[in-house]
Structures are given as structure tokens and as C-alpha cells.
Amino acid sequence: MAIVIQEELDALLSNHEAFLKGTANARRLDLAMQTVRGLDFSKRNLTEADFVGAILVSSRFTGVIAMRSNFFGANLTRCNFQDADLRQADLRGALMCGADFTNTNLTEANFSEGSLLRRDFQGNIAPVHDLGASRMRMLDAVFRNASAERTRFSSALTLSTDLSFANFRGAKLSGVSFAGSNLRGASFTQADLTGCNFNNSNMNSVILSGARLEGATFEEADLTASIIDTADYSNKAFVGAKLPRTMDKLDVEIQDILNSHNLWVNSLGRQGKQANLSGTNLSMAILNGAQLQAADLKNALLRNASFKNGIFSMADLSGCNASGAFFQKADCRGANFTQARLEEIDLRDADCSPMIIMTGFAGSRPVRWPTNFSQTSLRSGNLRGANLSYANFEGALLTHCDLCEANLEEAILTDADLTGTDLRGANLKNADLRGVIGMR
């Protein structure tokens, strides 16, 4: 196998990009069966390039366009494909242990089985590369927030990894083992999940609408705040899973819970009882003006519910699924939304500024308790005019959000994804923008 160094690679990449533009005598990139370890392909156009059987260990492909590229049987161990475009790429039989596909577009890519074969000196047919056990060839690969619609995966794969907020709509995943994986916020709408193993996985806020689930197992899987077709709730596969609590399973009526909670708040805890709605399914509920300050709504399913003008100050909404919910003009000061799914949420004119807490000690200063949206998905959310001063959005997905006229003064936006977000008129004074993605 020929060994390629960075200087040679740069020349080959420029020649390939000239080929794509139709330049005479330029040639398509062909690195088939070559060794290209630890080199940098970042932000280059690799459309329809040939990497068949190449050794690409620890190489950087961040931000590349590699549509219809051929990685059949390649060694992609620890490669970085963050923010890459791999639509319709051929990844059959490729070794991808520890590869990072965060924010990668994998629509219609093919991860099925495949093996490069050759005859050895004795005339026997053997694999070109020893890739180890094929079932483990994607071990520890990361697919966080990847788009993998209509993608094909091998039934012999084990994906014990981070697939949080990945989109597998319509994907062919029959027989794949996701046991122990982090699937928080992933979408499997209309996907083929027949025979899949989801045992002991984190499936909080997952969407399973229209998915085929025959033979799938969910033993000890956490499905709180997840969206499951009503007909599937009777599926025996869910017997050992942790599912959202329906309102009819609550000890008392929802209004009685709210009344007791209000009494608990107004009496400073001496009377009534704090509202515990953790893991409860409140989808489509209309609770406008509800007073749920300091309530426990952790992992609750609040999809398309209405809480306009509600009070959620200091409430725990971590891990909840409030996609499409209405929080217009709600008081969310100091609320905890960490790792929540808030896609298409309406937070227009909401108050998500810090809660000011008086300590009660003589001479002490008030404590500022900010609202926490860290590691939250707010994709396509409407936060127009919201007061988000000092709020923590570290690692949050804010793609295609409306943040017009929002107050983000002193907000923490480190490593947040703002691709396609509208920030016209937003106040970003002293905001922490280190590592922000997609900000114009």
C-alpha cells in the first residue's frame, strides 16, 4: 500500500475539485487501497471520491462535502466527520470504531455489511484488511445530532454509543443492537426497528411514531417523555421499559395537584404538597396560567401542551419533551431545562432571566440563579422577544430558531449550534460565544 503525506494529499484534493468543475485533464480523487493516516481533508469537496479499502485512521473530514463517496471496506477508526455531508455515501464494511459523525448529514448513506477479498499466496480467499469482529466495527462511534434519514445499517451491528438527537426517520435498522446506548431525543419516525435490541438504553424523549417494532426489545430502557403510538403501548416489548405516566395513573386529579401545589408555595411548604409530575404524559393539556413554580416536571411529556402565562420559576423540567408546546409569556426564571427536547416550542416574550434569591444573611448579596438550557434541543423554536439574559445554552441545539429581539445579555452560548438562527435585533452584549457553530 502506498503511503500518502499531507503535501501530496493537498495537491490531489485540489486536482479533484478541479475535476468536479469540469477542468480538462483533472482527475477524480482515487485513494483506493492507500494509507492516509492522520491527514486533514477538512472543508474540501470530496464528492464521488474513491476511498475503497483505504487506511484513513485518525484523519479529519470536518465540514467536507463527500456526497456519493465510496468508503467501502475502508478503515475509518477515530476519524472526525463532524458537520460533514455524506449523503448517499457507501460505507459498507467500513471500520468506524470511535469515529465522530456529530452533526453529519448521512441521508441515504449505506452502512451495511461488506468485505474486500483477495487471494493470498496459497491461493486462498481472505479479507484484504483484518477488521476484527464485524458486529463491533462501529463500536464507540458518535452520531449526536446526525441526520440519517433512510440510511441502511447492517443487522449485525452493535451501536453502544452516543446517538442523542440523531434523526433516523425511515432508516433501515432491523436487528441492530442499541443496548446501553444514549438515544436521548433521537427520532425513529417510520423507521424499521424490527428485532432491534434497546435494552438498558437511554431513550428519553425519543420519537417512535410509525416505526416497525416487531421483535424489538426494550428491557430496562428509559422511555420517559417519549412519543409512542397509542396502539404500541400494549406491545409486550414495553413491559420491562420505563414509560411515561398517563394522567389516569396519577393518585389525584391534575387540578387537585395544582391546588395543593399552590397552597404549598403560598405557605412556604407548611401546607399542601409540591407538585410531582415527573415522567407524566401531559401532551395536549391546556393549563394556561398554571402556577408550577418549583414543581417537579423532570422527564415529563408536554408535547403540544399549552402553558401560556404559566409560572415555572425554579421548576425542574430537565429531560422533558415539550416539543410544540406553548410557553408564551411564561415566567421561567431560574427553571432547569437541561437535556430537554424543546423543538418548535413557543417561548415568545417568556421571562427566562435569572431568579434573584435572597439568602437571608445580614450583609450578603442576592444570588442570581440563571435559567439552564444546556444540552437542550430548541430546533425551530420561537423565542422572539424572550428575556434570556444570563441563561445557559452550553452545547444547546438552537438551529433555525427565531431569536429576533431576544435579550441574550450575558448568556452562555459556548459550543451551541446556531445554524440558520435569526438573531435580528437580539441583544448579545457580553454573551459568551466561544465555540459557537453557524453564527452569521
ABEGO torsion letter per residue (X at the ends): XBBBBAAAAAAAAAAAAAAAAGBBGBBBBBABGBBBBGBBABGBBABGBBABGBBABGBBABGBBABGBBABGBBABGBBABGBBABGBBABGBBABGBBABGBBABGBBABBEBBBBBBAAGBBBBABBAEBAAAAABGBBABGBBABGBBBBAABBBBBBABGBBABGBBABGBBABGBBABGBBABGBBABGBBABGBBABGBBABGBBABGBBABGBBABGBBBBAAAAABAAAAABBBBBBAAABABBAAAAAAAAAAAAAAGGABEBBBBABGBBABGBBABGBBABGBBABGBBABGBBABGBBABGBBABGBBABGBBABGBBABGBBABGBBABGBBABGBBABBBBBBAGBBGBBBBBBBBBABGBBABGBBABGBBABGBBABGBBABGBBABGBBABGBBABGBBABGBBABGBBABGBBABGBBGBX
